[in-house]
């Protein structure tokens, strides 16, 4: 009733859906890149998200100026997760590429448990929070309603990152190499390309995006051990709805999940999670490869 009689109320919730969706897209697109090229279902992606959140928390405490601490912390989250991802991929995960998927799943699940314990040792088991950064702690007049500046920033940042990645993948030499590595690794090796380096770069970039997503999510959610568990479920829902390996599919899936989460909570309250899973089932029955995915072919 309120939704149909109050346009401002509807507008704010639509914007909240986009803000949530774009934050999740930044995280999920990294998972999409990793699966698309390495064909590894990385359960540790949510743990990387959590570490990014804790890294930003540390930087906001180290710097007296909140804005400097926040933005340097966001960059540091990307760098930290990139370094962790490089070590994991080069020294551990690379030995499992030719193994069955079950071993890869067990390995990434083990990383989740290890990283979870390490975060408790370093940052403790308590819940923490971080305020919006200065300059983004107010509201912007959008005509129909005022809206938090930081959430508006997330809404704008998502498409910018999507377009940037699309340009890299479609119009650069590295993009062509990454797409080739996804389709035929043996042919790429025969042409003299360092496929190991390609795999490392993709895993590092995908994990760095998880760290950035974790840092940017901090002002809108509590930081606590176990915060990775719900996020990784959301990310898998996004990539399955959008299509495994499809970047624009992840973008669309993130918007759909954001809308179903916000409006599902508003309309169905505690039944919101059922709405999300029903949507997932419908998509899988209608298009098993996802909305923008393509049917899997045997990869060389």
C-alpha positions, 0 to 999 in steps of 0.5 A: 500500500505504502509503495503504491501511494508514496513515489519517494518511498518506492524510489528510495527502495529502488535506489537501495536495490541498485546500491546493494546490487552494485556492491555485490557486483564488484565482488561477484565479477571477480568470482566470474573472472576467476571461474571464466578463465581458471575454471575454479569455483573459489569458495574462498572469495567470500573470505577475501571479501572479509579480509578486505573489510578488516584491512579497511577497518585497520586503516581507519584506526591508524589514520587520524583523518577519517577520509584519508584512512578510508580511501587509503584503506580501500586501496590497501584492501585491493593490494593486500588481497592481490598479494595474498591471491598471488601467493595462493595461486602461484604456490598452492592452487596452481597444483590443482588445475589438472585435478578433479573439481572436488579437490579444488573445492576442498582446497578453497573451502579449507582456505575459508576456515584458515582465513576465518581463524586468522581474522579472529586471531588478528582482529578478534571476535567482536563486531565493528563498524565504520562510518561513511567517509567525510564528503560522503556522509550526507545526502544528495537531493535527487528531486523526488527524494534525498538519498545518501551520497555514499550509496549513490557513489556505489551505484555509479561505481558499479557501472564504471567498473563494468565498463572498464573491465569490458573495454579491457577484455574486448579491446586490449591485447591482454583482454584477447589473451584472457579470452583465449585462455578461457577457450583453448589453453593448449593453443595459447601455450603453442603460440608462446604465451605464458599461460601461468602468468595469465592465470596468476593475473586473473586470480589476482585481479578477481581477488583484489575486486573481492577485497575492494568490494569488502572495503566498500561494503564496510559503511553499510554493514557490520564487520564481524567473523563469519560475514563472508558466509552470506556474501559468498552465497549471494555471489554464487546466486549472482553468477548462476543467474547471470551465467557462469563466466559472463561479466555482463551476466554478473552485472544483470544478476547483481541488479536482480538480486538487489531488487529481489532482496530489498523489495522481497524483504519489504513485501514478504519480510522473513520470506525474502530468502525464499523469493531469492531461491525461487528466482534462482530455481526459475532461471535454472529451469528456464536457462540452465546456463544463466540469463547471459551465459552460454552452454558449456563446451568441452574446453581444451 
